[in-house]
Amino acid sequence: MATIAMDPSLSLQIGRGSNQHGAVPVKEEIQGLIKVYKDGHVERPQIVPYVTPALPPELGVTTKDFVIDNFTNVWARFYVPKSNWKLPLVVYFHGGGFCAGSAAWSCYHEFLGKLAAKAGCLIVSINYRLAPENPLPAAYEDGVKCLMWLKQEALKGSSEWWSKQCNLCSVFLAGDSAGANIAHNVTTRLNSKNLYPLTLKGTILIQPFFGGEARTNSEKNMVQSPRSALSLPASDTYWRLALPCGTNRDHPWCNPLGKGSAKMEEMKLLPTLVCISEMDILRDRNLEFCAALGKAGKKVEHVLYKGVGHAFHVLSKSRLSQSRTNEMIARVKAFVNR
């Protein structure tokens, strides 16, 4: 499988489209992020700037975009920090409720550049297909495809600069919000795959986006500011757009603890780090997920970051958020370098 470098301008075009669609009624909308019309047309306002792979030279991280699959237009942005030794590989999935977001969003580009530099890891940020045009399991399939692409690159002895610094025996799947959901579900799908020479070591789930028909206390009672990255109505809309038609929030992809989900005890899961935000509506659901993993005998550790809300590490510039982000990066560094 050939490695194809992307034209840097391509990442800037993603998500752009017309702002007008005549008099066609709107079916679903999350203000400022996505508008879905009844005829199927989708608009995504450019609420976050799209940026090229460039990073400040002083960060010491080399970046480049690669096409993973020409047919589906799935691509990845690589972050390779300067190092005299081989580094753990972190495959990262961005958030956005499965319906928005991009590996080219400036907020993710800045965060992952910082994570690569400070945690000492090589990062592959996946730009997967979005719902509702591509409902689940499209994002999960893209995640698996990217791991198989990395496997093939390793098997053929890729001459690309990133492969020379990659420790193939130390691979982690990570993501935030919907991206954390993807990382978890891709992990379960990889159990039946032969990934040699890649060796998966763990998953890093930052504020994982799970749901369920029954509301948790934090979903019912957590008061969110109008600028919150995730409200309960927005969460419900994301799930309506992302899940297969005819299903509800107790679908296993949404609710891993629901009656229709596989038993945790029977699943082959990797050691897991879960990062939870105290002011996030997902807080209690994340804590329940960690408790279920522990009860099932799985290796899990979690950290509760006080005073911050959903997606604080990419969307908030407050002093507290920056401090908590640095704490989280230090925890991720310890997790991937054990």
GIBEL-V925644 format. One record per residue. N is the residue number from 1. RES is the residue in one small letter. PHI is phi in whole degrees, -180 to 180 (* if undefined). D_FIRST is the distance of its C-alpha to the first C-alpha in Angstrom with 2 decimals. Layout:
BEGIN
((N,RES,PHI,D_FIRST) (N,RES,PHI,D_FIRST))
END
This chain:
BEGIN
((1,m,*,0.00) (2,a,-76,3.78) (3,t,-88,6.61) (4,i,-119,9.29) (5,a,-76,12.80) (6,m,-87,15.24) (7,d,-67,18.59) (8,p,-55,21.07) (9,s,-71,23.29) (10,l,-63,20.96) (11,s,-66,21.73) (12,l,-80,25.38) (13,q,-91,25.33) (14,i,-68,24.23) (15,g,89,27.23) (16,r,-83,29.50) (17,g,-168,31.45) (18,s,-68,34.97) (19,n,-96,37.75) (20,q,-126,39.92) (21,h,-144,39.70) (22,g,61,43.19) (23,a,-104,45.39) (24,v,-68,42.83) (25,p,-65,43.71) (26,v,-87,41.54) (27,k,-91,40.41) (28,e,-140,39.01) (29,e,-153,39.04) (30,i,-118,38.49) (31,q,-50,40.40) (32,g,84,38.40) (33,l,-116,34.98) (34,i,-156,34.43) (35,k,-134,36.54) (36,v,-114,35.77) (37,y,-90,37.96) (38,k,-65,39.24) (39,d,-88,37.42) (40,g,97,34.05) (41,h,-65,33.64) (42,v,-125,32.40) (43,e,-120,33.37) (44,r,-127,32.22) (45,p,-58,34.55) (46,q,-82,33.09) (47,i,-74,35.04) (48,v,-121,32.82) (49,p,-63,31.59) (50,y,-95,27.91) (51,v,-126,27.08) (52,t,-74,24.62) (53,p,-69,22.91) (54,a,-61,25.96) (55,l,-133,28.14) (56,p,-57,31.51) (57,p,-56,31.16) (58,e,-67,33.70) (59,l,-72,31.40) (60,g,73,29.30) (61,v,-123,25.93) (62,t,-91,23.05) (63,t,-130,20.97) (64,k,-164,18.03) (65,d,-99,16.13) (66,f,-131,12.38) (67,v,-79,10.97) (68,i,-93,9.32) (69,d,-144,9.81) (70,n,-63,11.34) (71,f,-67,13.39) (72,t,-98,15.19) (73,n,62,15.12) (74,v,-83,14.39) (75,w,-139,13.99) (76,a,-142,15.12) (77,r,-108,17.64) (78,f,-98,17.58) (79,y,-123,21.03) (80,v,-124,21.52) (81,p,-76,25.20) (82,k,-64,26.74) (83,s,-161,27.29) (84,n,-94,28.32) (85,w,-141,26.63) (86,k,-75,23.50) (87,l,-113,23.59) (88,p,-59,23.07) (89,l,-105,20.06) (90,v,-113,21.23) (91,v,-93,19.02) (92,y,-114,21.44) (93,f,-117,22.23) (94,h,-71,24.87) (95,g,-90,28.02) (96,g,133,29.64) (97,g,62,30.70) (98,f,70,27.36) (99,c,-115,28.72) (100,a,-142,28.69) (101,g,96,27.19) (102,s,-161,24.15) (103,a,-66,22.17) (104,a,-96,23.81) (105,w,-61,27.32) (106,s,-58,29.48) (107,c,-66,30.91) (108,y,-74,27.62) (109,h,-60,26.45) (110,e,-67,29.76) (111,f,-65,29.85) (112,l,-72,26.40) (113,g,-63,27.04) (114,k,-67,30.30) (115,l,-63,28.88) (116,a,-61,26.30) (117,a,-70,29.13) (118,k,-83,31.88) (119,a,-90,30.13) (120,g,65,28.11) (121,c,-140,24.69) (122,l,-89,21.20) (123,i,-116,20.49) (124,v,-117,17.48) (125,s,-96,19.22) (126,i,-91,17.57) (127,n,-99,18.61) (128,y,-87,18.67) (129,r,-71,20.34) (130,l,-107,24.14) (131,a,-84,27.02) (132,p,-86,29.11) (133,e,-61,26.74) (134,n,-129,24.22) (135,p,-66,26.48) (136,l,-56,25.60) (137,p,-97,23.57) (138,a,-54,20.96) (139,a,-64,20.82) (140,y,-66,20.52) (141,e,-63,17.66) (142,d,-65,15.82) (143,g,-63,16.70) (144,v,-62,15.38) (145,k,-60,12.02) (146,c,-66,11.88) (147,l,-65,12.94) (148,m,-68,10.34) (149,w,-64,7.62) (150,l,-62,9.97) (151,k,-61,10.32) (152,q,-64,6.91) (153,e,-62,7.41) (154,a,-69,10.85) (155,l,-65,10.42) (156,k,-86,8.81) (157,g,67,11.58) (158,s,-50,10.17) (159,s,-90,12.93) (160,e,-61,13.10) (161,w,-60,16.70) (162,w,-68,16.36) (163,s,-68,14.88) (164,k,-72,18.00) (165,q,-110,20.28) (166,c,-100,18.70) (167,n,-87,20.60) (168,l,-67,18.15) (169,c,-90,21.35) (170,s,-141,22.65) (171,v,-113,20.58) (172,f,-126,22.54) (173,l,-104,22.09) (174,a,-143,24.46) (175,g,174,25.76) (176,d,-122,29.04) (177,s,56,30.91) (178,a,-61,28.59) (179,g,-65,25.70) (180,a,-69,27.53) (181,n,-59,27.91) (182,i,-63,24.15) (183,a,-58,23.63) (184,h,-64,26.23) (185,n,-72,24.98) (186,v,-67,21.32) (187,t,-57,22.82) (188,t,-67,24.73) (189,r,-78,21.76) (190,l,-83,19.80) (191,n,-59,22.73) (192,s,-94,21.48) (193,k,-103,17.89) (194,n,-91,17.00) (195,l,-98,15.43) (196,y,-50,16.05) (197,p,-94,15.94) (198,l,-81,16.57) (199,t,-124,20.25) (200,l,-78,21.61) (201,k,-114,25.05) (202,g,177,26.40) (203,t,-125,26.50) (204,i,-123,28.27) (205,l,-111,29.81) (206,i,-99,31.70) (207,q,48,34.23) (208,p,-56,32.21) (209,f,-87,32.81) (210,f,-116,34.35) (211,g,-152,37.22) (212,g,174,39.73) (213,e,-67,42.60) (214,a,-78,45.21) (215,r,-84,45.54) (216,t,-86,45.64) (217,n,-61,48.42) (218,s,-69,46.24) (219,e,-69,44.93) (220,k,-80,48.52) (221,n,-116,50.32) (222,m,-74,48.06) (223,v,-78,49.35) (224,q,-109,46.61) (225,s,-73,47.27) (226,p,-59,46.45) (227,r,-95,43.66) (228,s,-61,42.03) (229,a,-72,38.25) (230,l,-149,38.70) (231,s,-105,41.79) (232,l,-64,42.47) (233,p,-60,42.53) (234,a,-66,39.17) (235,s,-58,37.73) (236,d,-62,39.06) (237,t,-65,37.65) (238,y,-55,34.14) (239,w,-67,34.31) (240,r,-62,35.73) (241,l,-79,32.86) (242,a,-94,30.06) (243,l,-77,31.27) (244,p,-59,31.16) (245,c,-57,34.25) (246,g,87,37.27) (247,t,-108,36.45) (248,n,-128,38.16) (249,r,-73,37.66) (250,d,-93,38.19) (251,h,-60,34.86) (252,p,-54,32.99) (253,w,-69,30.22) (254,c,-93,33.08) (255,n,-117,35.63) (256,p,-69,34.27) (257,l,-107,37.93) (258,g,-74,39.08) (259,k,-61,40.58) (260,g,-87,37.56) (261,s,-88,35.14) (262,a,-65,34.13) (263,k,-71,36.49) (264,m,-56,35.37) (265,e,-61,36.81) (266,e,-93,34.47) (267,m,-95,31.25) (268,k,-90,29.03) (269,l,-116,28.89) (270,l,-85,28.00) (271,p,-52,30.68) (272,t,-128,31.09) (273,l,-109,32.56) (274,v,-117,34.01) (275,c,-103,35.34) (276,i,-121,38.10) (277,s,-104,40.22) (278,e,-61,43.96) (279,m,-98,44.47) (280,d,-93,41.51) (281,i,-63,42.32) (282,l,-84,39.54) (283,r,-52,41.40) (284,d,-67,43.16) (285,r,-66,40.21) (286,n,-65,38.10) (287,l,-66,40.98) (288,e,-64,41.31) (289,f,-63,37.63) (290,c,-63,38.10) (291,a,-62,41.32) (292,a,-67,39.69) (293,l,-62,36.95) (294,g,-64,39.71) (295,k,-64,41.89) (296,a,-83,39.10) (297,g,83,38.87) (298,k,-88,35.56) (299,k,-78,35.15) (300,v,-145,35.60) (301,e,-136,37.16) (302,h,-136,37.98) (303,v,-129,39.49) (304,l,-104,41.67) (305,y,-94,41.77) (306,k,-78,45.25) (307,g,80,46.31) (308,v,-125,42.94) (309,g,-111,41.29) (310,h,-63,37.97) (311,a,62,35.17) (312,f,-58,37.65) (313,h,-73,34.99) (314,v,-118,33.35) (315,l,-115,36.21) (316,s,-118,39.39) (317,k,-106,40.69) (318,s,-64,43.89) (319,r,-61,45.01) (320,l,-64,44.86) (321,s,-63,41.30) (322,q,-64,40.19) (323,s,-65,41.99) (324,r,-66,40.44) (325,t,-64,36.95) (326,n,-64,37.58) (327,e,-63,38.85) (328,m,-66,35.75) (329,i,-62,33.45) (330,a,-63,35.62) (331,r,-68,35.32) (332,v,-63,31.51) (333,k,-58,31.58) (334,a,-63,33.84) (335,f,-67,31.72) (336,v,-84,28.40) (337,n,-108,30.19) (338,r,-70,32.29))
END
